[in-house]
Amino acid sequence: MEEPLWALAAGCVPDAQPWDIPRIAHHAGFLSSGMWVDPKTTWGSSALMKTRSALLNTGIQLVDVEVGWLEEAAAAVETHKLLVDVALELGARNLLIVSRHPDLDASIRQFRDICDRADSGLRICLEFGEFTSIKSLSAAKEFIRKVDHPNAGILIDLMHLNRSGEALPELDDPRFPYIQACDFYQASSDMTGRDYISAAVDDRCCLGEGEGRLGDIICVAHSGKDVSLEIRSKVLRTRFSDPWDRGVEIFKNCQRSIEALL
């Protein structure tokens, strides 16, 4: 059985090049990280080679590659295929998918097609959230039930779960291969649209520093599941403008919080 990962999410360092994310994570003390792949911006012809080299040199294991969007078509498009191929090439455990597709049935077929392209070692995980077409855990469960594919899974983000008003499920469920953990403020639970998006990308905080349910954080820590620390914080980006210093701060604060909570 693979050891569970505690990873620096790519969203913690949006100002870093993809191939620097593993180096930043390693420098901070992490054994794993996420990876951001955007063909429209940073993912050029040499990015795969640079990122593969960074992973080999640091020993960092990728918890996920993100992010693919379900939209428009009823089958996987070229961007989805690239994301799957990159995730497989880099040995990522998960590929994160979010839906803004207006047609539920077409989005299910598209998600299933993405799952078909992946092999059994890569889970294709749907992230639900208020800003997406799949807004709750219950809706995500129904979506994945209809996809009916062994590679399909659900990513639970603690902030999005809080916004949906649902309880943390039993984490030994195989539908949940990993969790995005963070702390946050309860003001976000009443936000919608752009306000909630802004809170999700700017107003998260390190574990134990906000108003999230401490019981959920403790349960996640004891779950044995892979955890991606999604500490997307404008405060931290301002205080630590260098992403290398920010990674150290996130590692230090979250490690201290977990030790205190446990």
Buried (B, 14 or more C-beta within 10 A) or exposed (E): EEEBBBBBBBBBBEEBBBBBBBBBBBBBEBBBBBBBBEEEEEBEEEBBEBBBEBBEEBEBBBBBBBBBBBBEBBEBBEBBBBBBEBBBEBEBBBBBBBBEBEBBEBBBBBBBBBBEBBEEEBBBBBBBBBBBBBBBBEBBBBBBEBBEBEBBBBBBBBBBBBBBEBEBBEBEEEBBBBBBBBBBBEEBBEBEEEBBBEBBBEBBBBBBBBBBBBEBBBBBBEBEBBBBBBBBBEEBBEEBEEBBBBBBBBBEBBBEBBEEEE
